[in-house]
Amino acid sequence: AKANCRVVSALPRRCPAAGGDTSAPGAVTCGSVLKLLNTRHSVRLHSHEVKYGSGQQSVTGVEASDDANSYWRIRGKSDSSCQRGTPVKCGQAIRLTHVNTGKNLHTHHFPSPLSNNQEVSAFGDDGEGDDLDFWIVQCSGTYWEREDAVRFKHVGTEVFLSITGEQYGHPIRGQREVHGMTAANHHNYWKAMEGVFIKPSLDPAKHDEL
């Protein structure tokens, strides 16, 4: 089957060979590439090859909707636990892999630079990091639906992926600090935005990696 792929905002990689979709609502699926919007502060989760704090790659929030460094791939704790095109369940542990640098969304016991919460960084190489790359999707139904605001709770340290509005200066002026907070509140809701959402397929051989 030919690809049915329409991209809201141009991806840095080619479209998948099967089952991409960006229009109709539905569940977020394994293998999808998307941007995540913090609903309180209206900024998208972002990373780039700038180090900070502990020396790991920085993760920030940006207002721009068209920045290619804001794409993340949805993966499971292992590839077998999150088959491509399978809907992500509420309560499932996932990895968020930064498309352009191949590093995973990560947090550890290190203070964040501005708010002194817990630092969130991007870590690993070619999508492989460590056990501190796992996040539980917290949502109210059976699956993570695209229109829902969800939380990401870190498996290893039990903090929530959050933004409270602190802004960086040079060299990432205006970008917001992303950090881990112990409290569940309105600062840690996220919504799936632009991207390519992979549909399930009966023929796995037809699925090329993005």
Buried (B, 14 or more C-beta within 10 A) or exposed (E): EEBEBEEBBEBEBEBBBBBBBBEEEBBBBBBBBBBBBBBBBEBBBBBBEEEBBBEBBBBBBBEEBEBBBBBBBBBBBEEEEBBBBBBBBBEBBBBBBBBBBBBBBBBBEBEBBBBEBBBBBBBBEEBEBEEBBBBBBBBEEEBBBBEBBBBBBBBBEEBBBBBBBBEBEEEBEEBBBBBBBEEBEEBBBBBBBBBBBBBBBEEEEBBEEB
